[in-house]
């Protein structure tokens, strides 16, 4: 519901950082539920790290424009 409200308040535009937050949350939930293979956990952890790094870059370079 909050995303829908934010969508209409931002003139029909979603900020990129919201999608990154959703991706990080989804992968963390996946890690909590499915943690049988160590290799898969490593891959998902690297994916979270990449998303967090891109979130930092978005906040640094694009966040000032919004």
N, C-alpha and C positions, 0 to 999 in steps of 0.2 A: 504494500500500500504506500509506503514511504517513497518508493521509486516512482510510482505513478504520480504522486503529488510533486515530486522534484522534477519530473518530466514536464509537467504543465507550467511550473514556476520558471523553468529555464527556457521558455519559448520553444518547446518541443525538441529539446536537446538533452541527452544524457551525458554527464561528465564521464570521461574515460576512467577516472579512478574508481567509480562505482563498479564498473565491469571487472576491474582488477580485484577489488574487495570480494566480489562474488566468486571469482575464480579461486582466490586463496581460501575462502571459506569452504568451497566445494571440495577442494583437494584435502584440506584438513579433515573434513568429515569422512572422506574416502579412506584416509590413513587410519582414522579411529576404528572404522568398521572392518576394513580389509587389510590386515597386517601379517599375512602368512609368509610372503616371500621377502627376504632381505633386499634382493635386487630391485623389486618393485618399490619398496619403501625408499630406497636410495633415489630412484628415478623421480618419484613423487616429491621427495624433499628438494631435489634440484629444481623441479618445476616451481615449487613454492618460492625458492630462493630467486629464481628468474622473475617471477611475478612481483615479489617484494622490491627487487632492484628496479624493475620498470615502474613500479608505483613511486619510488623515490625520484626517479628521473622525471616522471610526469608532474609530480608536485613541484619539483625544482624549476622545470622549464615551461610547463604549460599551466601550472596551477595559478600563476600570477595573472594570467589573462582572464580567468573566469570570475 
